[in-house]
Amino acid sequence: MFKVVIDLGHGGRDPGAIGQSGVQEKDVTLAVALKVKSILKPVAGVILTREGDDDIDLAPRADVANKAGADCFVSIHCNSAANPKAQGTETYFYPGSEEGKKLAALLQKNLVAALRLADRGVKQANFAVLRLTECPAALAEIAFISNMQEESLLASEDFQQHAAQAIAAGIAEYLGIALPEGGNQTMPEQWKFDIIEKAKQAGLITQDHDPDETAPKWFVLAVALNLLKVVKGQ
């Protein structure tokens, strides 16, 4: 069975990037990584660099993969930029690593197809976790936590699940293995998430919902009642 190491960016005293609404990168990476492990577990041995909100330096993260003799290493992160309009998905590999480049390309392809965010491409970087890891390694920046719209997506369990499915699909494709049925699903169209977000802002709904889930009657009635309150200015 293949061995896969999933690195959860940041953790413990290091929250990573923090969105305008307070979403912390370390929490998103933990949630996504746990889902990736669950998807891959039936077909590969999966090791996480941290299992909870733990402090861990960069070199020990690579050591986990090196000591385990991992077949590949994937580090999960959320992007951040000074420009709040920066958006999209990008994936990195260590310069000169052809296998790392191949892994990164497959991750990027699956993430872009699943999440429907802007494709920022596959790039090279001298990140310690990529440089120090002996097996093929890639680092995925799922979306920009500094962008309010993408921060909202990153905090959504549905979005996290689809990101995890995409990462697992990229890893499986790289290793040449098949995922269990249902382990490679695509993301609902972005406009559906936009509608849900606008409905939340308007006070018609109070929480995130699966865009592809059939709405029960009580939910439709609740939205209608909330709409009446908005119209009446209550």
C-alpha positions as CSV (number, residue, x, y, z in Angstrom):
1,M,0.0,0.0,0.0
2,F,1.3,3.5,-0.9
3,K,2.2,5.8,1.9
4,V,1.0,9.4,1.7
5,V,1.9,12.2,4.1
6,I,-0.5,15.1,4.3
7,D,1.0,18.3,5.9
8,L,-1.4,20.6,7.6
9,G,-0.1,24.2,7.3
10,H,0.5,26.1,10.6
11,G,-1.0,25.1,13.9
12,G,-0.8,25.8,17.6
13,R,0.6,29.2,18.3
14,D,0.9,29.8,14.6
15,P,-2.6,30.4,13.2
16,G,-1.3,31.1,9.7
17,A,-3.1,33.7,7.7
18,I,-6.3,35.1,9.2
19,G,-9.3,36.3,7.1
20,Q,-11.2,39.6,7.6
21,S,-14.0,37.7,9.3
22,G,-11.5,35.9,11.6
23,V,-11.2,32.5,9.9
24,Q,-7.8,31.0,10.7
25,E,-5.7,29.1,8.2
26,K,-4.7,26.5,10.7
27,D,-8.3,25.5,11.3
28,V,-9.1,25.2,7.6
29,T,-6.0,23.1,6.8
30,L,-6.9,20.7,9.7
31,A,-10.5,20.3,8.5
32,V,-9.4,19.6,4.9
33,A,-6.6,17.3,5.8
34,L,-8.8,15.1,8.0
35,K,-11.2,14.8,5.1
36,V,-8.4,13.9,2.7
37,K,-7.2,11.2,5.1
38,S,-10.8,9.8,5.3
39,I,-11.1,9.6,1.5
40,L,-7.7,8.0,0.9
41,K,-7.6,5.7,3.9
42,P,-9.2,2.7,2.1
43,V,-6.6,2.8,-0.7
44,A,-3.4,4.2,0.9
45,G,-1.6,4.6,4.2
46,V,-2.1,8.2,5.2
47,I,0.0,10.0,7.8
48,L,-0.8,13.6,9.0
49,T,2.0,15.8,10.2
50,R,-0.3,16.9,13.0
51,E,-3.6,15.4,14.3
52,G,-4.9,18.5,16.1
53,D,-4.0,22.1,16.9
54,D,-0.3,21.4,17.5
55,D,2.9,23.4,17.1
56,I,5.3,21.8,14.7
57,D,8.3,23.3,12.9
58,L,9.0,23.0,9.2
59,A,11.9,20.5,9.3
60,P,10.0,18.0,11.4
61,R,7.2,18.1,8.9
62,A,9.5,16.9,6.2
63,D,11.0,14.4,8.6
64,V,7.7,12.7,9.0
65,A,7.7,11.8,5.3
66,N,11.4,10.9,5.1
67,K,11.2,8.6,8.1
68,A,8.0,6.9,6.8
69,G,9.5,6.4,3.3
70,A,6.4,8.2,1.9
71,D,5.6,7.9,-1.8
72,C,4.4,11.5,-1.9
73,F,4.0,14.6,0.4
74,V,1.2,17.2,0.1
75,S,1.1,20.4,2.2
76,I,-2.2,22.1,2.4
77,H,-2.5,25.9,2.9
78,C,-4.7,28.9,2.4
79,N,-3.3,31.8,0.4
80,S,-3.1,35.4,1.5
81,A,-2.2,38.7,-0.1
82,A,-2.2,42.4,0.8
83,N,-4.7,42.9,-2.1
84,P,-8.1,41.7,-0.8
85,K,-9.2,41.1,-4.4
86,A,-6.5,38.4,-5.0
87,Q,-8.2,35.2,-5.7
88,G,-7.8,31.6,-7.0
89,T,-5.9,28.4,-6.5
90,E,-2.2,27.7,-7.1
91,T,0.1,24.8,-6.4
92,Y,3.9,24.7,-5.8
93,F,6.7,22.3,-6.3
94,Y,10.5,22.5,-5.6
95,P,12.6,23.7,-8.5
96,G,14.2,20.8,-10.4
97,S,11.8,18.2,-9.0
98,E,10.1,16.6,-12.1
99,E,8.0,14.3,-10.0
100,G,7.1,17.2,-7.7
101,K,6.0,19.2,-10.7
102,K,3.9,16.2,-11.9
103,L,2.2,15.9,-8.5
104,A,1.6,19.6,-8.3
105,A,0.1,19.7,-11.8
106,L,-2.3,16.9,-11.0
107,L,-3.4,18.6,-7.7
108,Q,-3.9,21.9,-9.5
109,K,-5.9,20.3,-12.3
110,N,-8.3,18.6,-9.8
111,L,-8.6,21.6,-7.5
112,V,-9.4,24.0,-10.3
113,A,-11.9,21.6,-11.8
114,A,-13.6,20.9,-8.5
115,L,-13.6,24.3,-6.9
116,R,-14.2,26.5,-10.0
117,L,-11.9,29.2,-8.7
118,A,-9.4,31.2,-10.8
119,D,-6.5,29.0,-12.0
120,R,-3.3,30.7,-10.9
121,G,-1.2,27.8,-12.2
122,V,1.6,25.6,-11.0
123,K,4.6,27.4,-9.7
124,Q,8.1,26.8,-8.3
125,A,9.1,27.7,-4.7
126,N,11.9,27.1,-2.3
127,F,9.6,26.2,0.6
128,A,11.3,24.3,3.3
129,V,8.8,21.5,3.4
130,L,9.3,21.0,-0.3
131,R,13.1,21.3,-0.2
132,L,13.7,19.0,2.8
133,T,11.3,16.3,1.7
134,E,13.0,13.4,-0.1
135,C,9.9,12.1,-1.9
136,P,7.8,14.0,-4.5
137,A,6.2,16.9,-2.8
138,A,3.8,19.7,-3.6
139,L,2.1,22.5,-1.7
140,A,-1.5,23.5,-2.5
141,E,-2.8,27.0,-1.8
142,I,-6.6,26.2,-2.0
143,A,-7.9,29.7,-2.0
144,F,-7.3,33.2,-0.6
145,I,-8.3,33.6,3.0
146,S,-7.6,37.4,2.6
147,N,-10.5,37.6,0.0
148,M,-13.8,37.8,1.9
149,Q,-15.7,35.7,-0.7
150,E,-13.1,33.0,-0.7
151,E,-12.7,33.2,3.1
152,S,-16.4,32.4,3.4
153,L,-15.9,29.4,1.1
154,L,-12.9,28.2,3.1
155,A,-15.0,28.2,6.3
156,S,-17.7,26.1,4.6
157,E,-17.7,22.4,5.4
158,D,-19.0,21.7,1.9
159,F,-16.2,23.6,0.3
160,Q,-13.7,21.9,2.5
161,Q,-15.1,18.5,1.5
162,H,-14.8,19.3,-2.2
163,A,-11.3,20.6,-1.7
164,A,-10.3,17.4,0.1
165,Q,-11.9,15.3,-2.6
166,A,-9.9,17.2,-5.3
167,I,-6.6,16.8,-3.4
168,A,-7.3,13.1,-2.8
169,A,-8.1,12.7,-6.5
170,G,-4.9,14.4,-7.5
171,I,-2.9,12.2,-5.2
172,A,-4.7,9.0,-6.4
173,E,-4.1,10.0,-10.0
174,Y,-0.4,10.6,-9.3
175,L,0.0,7.2,-7.6
176,G,-2.1,5.4,-10.2
177,I,-4.7,4.2,-7.8
178,A,-8.5,4.4,-7.9
179,L,-10.5,6.2,-5.2
180,P,-13.5,4.5,-3.5
181,E,-16.8,5.3,-5.1
182,G,-17.9,8.9,-4.3
183,G,-14.4,10.0,-3.6
184,N,-14.0,12.2,-6.6
185,Q,-16.9,14.6,-6.8
186,T,-17.0,18.0,-8.5
187,M,-17.9,21.3,-6.9
188,P,-21.3,22.9,-7.5
189,E,-21.2,26.0,-9.8
190,Q,-19.8,29.1,-8.1
191,W,-23.0,31.1,-8.8
192,K,-24.9,28.8,-6.4
193,F,-22.5,29.7,-3.6
194,D,-22.9,33.4,-4.5
195,I,-26.7,33.1,-4.1
196,I,-26.3,31.4,-0.7
197,E,-23.9,34.1,0.5
198,K,-26.2,36.9,-0.7
199,A,-29.2,35.2,1.0
200,K,-27.2,35.1,4.2
201,Q,-26.3,38.8,3.9
202,A,-29.9,39.7,3.3
203,G,-31.1,37.7,6.4
204,L,-33.0,35.2,4.4
205,I,-31.0,32.3,5.8
206,T,-28.7,32.0,8.8
207,Q,-26.1,29.4,7.8
208,D,-24.3,27.8,4.9
209,H,-26.2,25.1,2.9
210,D,-25.2,22.5,0.3
211,P,-26.0,24.2,-3.1
212,D,-27.0,20.9,-4.6
213,E,-29.2,19.6,-1.8
214,T,-32.9,19.5,-2.3
215,A,-34.6,22.1,0.0
216,P,-37.2,20.6,2.5
217,K,-40.5,22.3,2.8
218,W,-39.7,23.7,6.3
219,F,-36.6,25.4,4.8
220,V,-38.6,27.0,2.0
221,L,-41.2,28.2,4.5
222,A,-38.5,29.6,6.8
223,V,-37.0,31.5,3.9
224,A,-40.4,32.9,2.9
225,L,-41.1,34.0,6.5
226,N,-37.7,35.7,6.7
227,L,-38.4,37.4,3.3
228,L,-41.6,38.8,4.7
229,K,-39.7,40.2,7.7
230,V,-37.2,41.9,5.3
231,V,-40.0,43.4,3.2
232,K,-41.8,44.7,6.3
233,G,-38.5,46.0,7.7
234,Q,-38.7,44.0,10.9
